[in-house]
Each structure stands twice: as C-alpha cells, then as structure tokens.
Amino acid sequence: MKLLVTGGAGFIGSNFVRYVYKERPDWHITVLDKLTYAGDRKNLEDLDDSRFTFIHGDICDEQTIDKAVADCDAVVHFAAESHVDNSIRGPRLFLDTNIIGTYEVLEAVRKYGKRLHHISTDEVYGDLGLGSTEKFSEKSRYDPRSPYSATKAGSDHLVRSWIHTYGLEATISNCSNNYGPYQHVEKVIPRNITNIILGIKPKLYGEGKNVRDWIHAEDHSSAILAILEDGKLGETYMIGANGELDNKTLIQTILELMGKSPDDFEFVNDRPGHDLRYAIDASKIKNELGWQPKYADFKQGLTQTIEWYKQNEDWWKPQKAETEAKYKELGR
Ligand SMILES: NC(=O)c1ccc[n+]([C@@H]2O[C@H](COP(=O)([O-])OP(=O)(O)OC[C@H]3O[C@@H](n4cnc5c(N)ncnc54)[C@H](O)[C@@H]3O)[C@@H](O)[C@H]2O)c1
C-alpha cells in the first residue's frame, strides 16, 4: 500500500501517520503538507526515508496534488484550516483550503480512480443544546454554525456528491474533539496545560458550560485505519469515545492533574456563536467494524498528554507568545 496523507504534518495527521507507520510496517506513507503555522516537519522527523516521503505543497495547487495522487494507492485527506477562532477572524483561507483544496483532491482522486477517506468533524451538525441527551449520528442533519464548520460541511457535501455522481470510492468520518500530543497551543487543552507550566492562569471562555466530547488522537487514528481497510464505500462513520465534559470541568481537571487548585483559572470573553454541546453516537463503527477506543478513561489520556507537554517545551514554546498575543487582541 502506498498511502498519501494530506495535512499529515499537523496535529491529528501526524498522530495518524505515526500510528500507521507502527501498525502497518509494509506500507509506504507520503505526506503532502503546506506547513502552515499548524504544520511542523519536526512532527515526522523520526520516520525512516525508506518508508516515508514528505512533499511540501498546497492541496489547492492542481499540479502538486495531481502528481501526488497519481503516485499513490489511497488518500487520507486531513489538510484543512482547523481553528474556529481563526475562521471568525479571517474566513477566506478556510474557503480556499477546506473547499477548493478538497475539490482539487477529489478531482485528482477521480482522474486516477483512487480510494479516498475524507476526515471531517462533528461540528458540521451544529449544536445539540444543553440539557438534552441526544447525540449526533450518521443521520443527523447538517447545520454548521461557524465559518470553520460551514467550510468543513461544504467539503463533506462535495465528497458525497462526487461519490453519488462519479462513483468515487470514498468514505467520510466525522469525529469529535481530539486531544493528545503534537496539538497546537492555540487549542483549549494544550493552551491551558502550557499556561499552567508557564505560571499563567488557564482561561475559560464565557461561563464554561459548553460541552465537548473528547477523544484521544490515537483512538481517532485507529478508527480511520479501520474505515480505510474495512469501511463500506460511500458510507459516513461517526467517531467518538463517550468523552463528554463541560469546559469548566475540563479546566478544573487539568488544574487538578497538574497539582493546582481547581479554582485557579480566569474567565475570558466567550467565542461569538459558541456551540453549546456536541456528542457522538459511535455505534455504527463499533458494530460494523468492531472498533473500540483504547483511551476509555479521559483522565488517563489527559495525564499522558500533560506529561508530553511538560517533556516537549522545545516543541511548543516557539509558538506560544504569538498565539497568546492573538488571543489578547480578542480579549480571550
Ligand atoms: N482537532 C480536532 O479536534 C478535530 C476533530 C475532528 C476533525 N478534525 C479534522 O481533522 C483534520 C486535521 O485537524 P488537526 O486538528 O490535525 O488540524 P491542524 O490545524 O493541526 O493541521 C492541519 C494540517 O494541514 C496542513 N494544511 C493546511 N492547509 C493546507 C493546504 N492548503 N495544503 C496542504 N496542507 C495544508 C497544515 O500545515 C497542517 O499540517 C481537519 O480536517 C479537521 O477538520 C479535527
């Protein structure tokens, strides 16, 4: 198998590449990545050249993606602009990468008749609201509410239409919020772990009631591999690990695990249009593909993640000051 991974130098992409590299020793992996602020070549530096190739390039560039797809057997498409706050500050880049970039991936995959797995998010389904026990499933209605989720929804619709119209051999997965090593310090868990390491108080948006359904990036990776190998073509799979937690409890748990008082945080301005609750029903992938998450205990995964950020200050420190300066402008 010659696997092409777009966006493989980012957070989940690099976790997935390392996971496949370990689990499928006879596969060759090529990563195509633009190396935006969110991608880092160092995330993949331990991989051996005999089984791994890196291409520095943009998925929006037709010739680059065409050549990369021609040379592979299957594509897993992670490349995206991924941060909601950035999409509120400047949506245009999200349209370019998430919509046009996905279009270019689809056209190349169609031209060469390759297998595609498209990575998406639960945020395309909107907001479940607090107080309900409903969860998102493969049948949930699309209702994106931020520029980020609208462009991801757009990319899902493109993939679905290419499957229907052109018979593309593709699958889609919509996963909940990921955590784990190599996540950029702009995201809530690494932002606040690294704040505590630096003696800065963790920040809590609004009242902290918003609920997210956390999954470890390694569990997301094992689910993607299961779909790539055994998923039914044309289908969508929800991925989640029953990790529902409100943001206040999340910040307090991080503080507790790092030996601090659970009240040692500060409230900051809320994100405009902040969705209240996401939750995933992952029965389909569990029942059809026998997938199960390994990190069923969130505190265990979080403890390991905290340890990674403590041990890898050189990795995140160069990005920290600039990221916090952006947040300061937003009052967050
Ligand atoms: N982070 C989450 O919790 C989460 C949850 C569900 C789904 N997802 C999806 O998973 C995927 C990866 O998310 P992430 O958190 O790892 O994102 P990330 O921002 O950490 O990484 C994105 C990667 O894509 C690359 N990239 C961006 N634009 C590109 C372009 N035009 N051409 C080539 N490469 C480009 C970046 O350099 C980076 O390496 C995204 O599609 C995202 O929507 C993320």
The ligand as an ORCA input file, in Angstrom:
! r2SCAN-3c Opt
* xyz 0 1
  N      -8.784     18.867     16.015
  C      -9.944     18.251     16.183
  O     -10.423     18.114     17.311
  C     -10.682     17.677     15.001
  C     -11.830     16.907     15.221
  C     -12.479     16.318     14.124
  C     -11.986     16.505     12.850
  N     -10.869     17.277     12.666
  C     -10.367     17.415     11.284
  O      -9.123     16.724     11.225
  C      -8.259     17.360     10.280
  C      -6.939     17.691     10.934
  O      -7.177     18.534     12.072
  P      -5.980     18.987     13.017
  O      -6.561     19.384     14.303
  O      -4.893     17.999     12.947
  O      -5.525     20.313     12.231
  P      -4.154     21.097     12.247
  O      -4.550     22.522     12.011
  O      -3.321     20.737     13.419
  O      -3.379     20.531     10.951
  C      -3.756     20.851      9.649
  C      -2.606     20.462      8.733
  O      -2.990     20.742      7.381
  C      -1.944     21.461      6.752
  N      -2.547     22.324      5.716
  C      -3.351     23.395      5.906
  N      -3.684     23.928      4.723
  C      -3.102     23.155      3.772
  C      -3.099     23.191      2.362
  N      -3.755     24.148      1.674
  N      -2.400     22.254      1.688
  C      -1.722     21.267      2.364
  N      -1.681     21.199      3.697
  C      -2.376     22.130      4.401
  C      -1.280     22.260      7.852
  O       0.053     22.660      7.511
  C      -1.324     21.254      8.989
  O      -0.202     20.402      8.950
  C      -9.016     18.588      9.757
  O      -9.621     18.241      8.535
  C     -10.071     18.834     10.827
  O     -11.207     19.448     10.302
  C     -10.209     17.869     13.698
*
